[in-house]
């Protein structure tokens, strides 16, 4: 399981536990974990796109020779 999916699962568990026990702090911590998960996912996607772009440029440059 990737980092962001782990954070998503932990966040959902904390949110549920907080809702069941009436612990608003735990519920909010779960929401924060889920938000962090979303950010990590977006950063990973941007990183992958950047790496693909670099690889594409490298292929174009090496194909010219």
QUILIN-V617415 format. One record per residue. N is the residue number from 1. RES is the residue in three letters. SS is DSSP state (@ for helix, = for strand, . for the rest). PSI is psi as a letter, one per 40 degrees, with the letter a starting at -180 (* if undefined). OMEGA is omega in whole degrees, 0 to 359 (* if undefined). Layout:
BEGIN
n=N res=RES ss=SS psi=PSI omega=OMEGA
n=N res=RES ss=SS psi=PSI omega=OMEGA
END
This chain:
BEGIN
n=1 res=UNK ss=. psi=h omega=181
n=2 res=UNK ss=. psi=i omega=183
n=3 res=UNK ss=@ psi=d omega=184
n=4 res=UNK ss=@ psi=d omega=178
n=5 res=UNK ss=@ psi=d omega=176
n=6 res=UNK ss=@ psi=d omega=178
n=7 res=UNK ss=@ psi=d omega=179
n=8 res=UNK ss=@ psi=d omega=180
n=9 res=UNK ss=@ psi=d omega=178
n=10 res=UNK ss=@ psi=d omega=180
n=11 res=UNK ss=@ psi=d omega=179
n=12 res=UNK ss=@ psi=d omega=179
n=13 res=UNK ss=@ psi=d omega=179
n=14 res=UNK ss=@ psi=d omega=179
n=15 res=UNK ss=@ psi=d omega=180
n=16 res=UNK ss=@ psi=d omega=179
n=17 res=UNK ss=@ psi=d omega=178
n=18 res=UNK ss=@ psi=d omega=179
n=19 res=UNK ss=@ psi=d omega=181
n=20 res=UNK ss=@ psi=d omega=184
n=21 res=UNK ss=@ psi=e omega=182
n=22 res=UNK ss=. psi=e omega=181
n=23 res=UNK ss=. psi=g omega=182
n=24 res=UNK ss=@ psi=d omega=179
n=25 res=UNK ss=@ psi=d omega=180
n=26 res=UNK ss=@ psi=d omega=178
n=27 res=UNK ss=@ psi=d omega=179
n=28 res=UNK ss=@ psi=d omega=177
n=29 res=UNK ss=@ psi=d omega=176
n=30 res=UNK ss=@ psi=d omega=178
n=31 res=UNK ss=@ psi=d omega=178
n=32 res=UNK ss=@ psi=d omega=178
n=33 res=UNK ss=@ psi=d omega=180
n=34 res=UNK ss=@ psi=d omega=178
n=35 res=UNK ss=@ psi=d omega=178
n=36 res=UNK ss=@ psi=d omega=178
n=37 res=UNK ss=@ psi=d omega=180
n=38 res=UNK ss=@ psi=d omega=179
n=39 res=UNK ss=@ psi=d omega=180
n=40 res=UNK ss=@ psi=d omega=180
n=41 res=UNK ss=@ psi=d omega=180
n=42 res=UNK ss=@ psi=d omega=179
n=43 res=UNK ss=@ psi=d omega=178
n=44 res=UNK ss=@ psi=d omega=178
n=45 res=UNK ss=@ psi=d omega=179
n=46 res=UNK ss=@ psi=d omega=178
n=47 res=UNK ss=@ psi=d omega=179
n=48 res=UNK ss=@ psi=d omega=179
n=49 res=UNK ss=@ psi=d omega=179
n=50 res=UNK ss=@ psi=d omega=179
n=51 res=UNK ss=@ psi=d omega=177
n=52 res=UNK ss=@ psi=d omega=180
n=53 res=UNK ss=@ psi=d omega=178
n=54 res=UNK ss=@ psi=d omega=179
n=55 res=UNK ss=@ psi=d omega=179
n=56 res=UNK ss=@ psi=d omega=179
n=57 res=UNK ss=@ psi=d omega=179
n=58 res=UNK ss=@ psi=d omega=179
n=59 res=UNK ss=@ psi=d omega=180
n=60 res=UNK ss=@ psi=d omega=182
n=61 res=UNK ss=@ psi=d omega=182
n=62 res=UNK ss=@ psi=d omega=178
n=63 res=UNK ss=@ psi=d omega=180
n=64 res=UNK ss=@ psi=d omega=185
n=65 res=UNK ss=. psi=* omega=*
END
